[in-house]
Amino acid sequence: MAMINYVTEIRFGADSAAELAQVCQTLGFKKPLFITDKGVVAAGLIERILAVNDLPHFHVFDGTPSNPTEAAAREGVASFHEAGCDGIIAVGGGSSIDLAKAVAVSARHPGPLRQFALIEGGLARITAATVPVVAIPTTAGTGSEVGRGAIIILDDGRKVGIISPYVIPKVALCDPTLTVGLPPGLTAATGMDAVAHCIETFLAPSFNPPAEGIALDGLRRAWKNIETAFHEPSDIEARTNMMSASLQGALAFQKGLGCVHSLSHSLGGIDPRLHHGTLNAVLLPAVVRFNRAAETVVRDEKIDRLAQAMGLPAHASVEDAIQDMSRRLRLPAGLGAMGVTADLTPRIVTGALADHSHKTNPREASADDYARLVEAAM
């Protein structure tokens, strides 16, 4: 049986963040907790949102690390309770939104966060008691504003998924003007994250034609606009299309992801300094090449359909095109350039095999397959 489900209310467009007060009133928030990071605060984005919204009572927690952790979630829960908050507003990239989801779960469910990880049977433990979340993305990459999961590094070093329909934000305010100040390097890395999401969800073998259509259109938008957003950061049309591509990739998450993400999750747990979107960009060509032989990929001519969405000429290599795009966006040429060394391969492989994304790759990957993928991405 296929599960096809779209539930998030999305308010999309320039200045949609000005509707936050109305959304809070509808959801019954009397004192929301803003979960964000110090960079977003320093950029003045919280002040900008508050300037166009009448929110008399709120509290700000800006302790989101670059990769959200179980420790940061505990701090967020303490802030939520100490300030007497009743709702959560996540403002930032995927890290802030994912942390907000983890806080939303832990604030209403006793016990350590690890028990809510999907690989620990956490899906059945997360209930409707979860604190409602409103998401306002300030990057265009993860799509966490419409996703049903949060990726968190646990105290034991594992990078896991907290996945449940109850963590999906109630409302996503997708305002592309909030991404205009994003530095070019982050525009590139988060944009290629969106590309990876669209490609991996499309290739995943589960039956979900609506999600595949959404993913292909998201890929088309991202591929056409990422360089413009990189070189001309004030181009609102490009920023709009990148934000759309980001949320479209995440809307298709219900199909599952694959080896790109099982590897990047493993690497992120080993070294939290590694940027998730950059890892995905570096790993994507090798995984697409590996997945060419998958039965569903061959049967449905999926690589050819990717090439069409990307506007590539006949017989052009999707893998080469991805590598060329990363080079033009000045992203690292391989894992080695990111500081990853070959001696880490056994740990990377072990983590990838245990990751939830491993199970939804279109072609089953063995430990040896993962080792070869790591070597190819070096």
Sequence and secondary structure as in RCSB ss.txt:
>XXXX:A:sequence
MAMINYVTEIRFGADSAAELAQVCQTLGFKKPLFITDKGVVAAGLIERILAVNDLPHFHVFDGTPSNPTEAAARE
GVASFHEAGCDGIIAVGGGSSIDLAKAVAVSARHPGPLRQFALIEGGLARITAATVPVVAIPTTAGTGSEVGRGA
IIILDDGRKVGIISPYVIPKVALCDPTLTVGLPPGLTAATGMDAVAHCIETFLAPSFNPPAEGIALDGLRRAWKN
IETAFHEPSDIEARTNMMSASLQGALAFQKGLGCVHSLSHSLGGIDPRLHHGTLNAVLLPAVVRFNRAAETVVRD
EKIDRLAQAMGLPAHASVEDAIQDMSRRLRLPAGLGAMGVTADLTPRIVTGALADHSHKTNPREASADDYARLVE
AAM
>XXXX:A:secstr
        EEEESTTGGGGHHHHHHHHT SSEEEE BHHHHHTTHHHHHHHTS  SS EEE B  SS BHHHHHH
HHHHHHHTT  EEEEEESHHHHHHHHHHHHHTTS S GGGGSGGGTGGGG  TTS  EEEEESSSS  TTT SEE
EEE TTS EEEEE GGGS SEEEE GGGGTTS HHHHHHHHHHHHHHHHHHHHS S  HHHHHHHHHHHHHHHHH
HHHHHH TT HHHHHHHHHHHHHHHHGGGG   HHHHHHHHHHHH TTS HHHHHHHHHHHHHHHHTT HHHHHT
THHHHHHHHTT  TT  HHHHHHHHHHHTT  SSTGGGT  GGGHHHHHHHHHHSGGGGGSSS   HHHHHHHHH
HH 
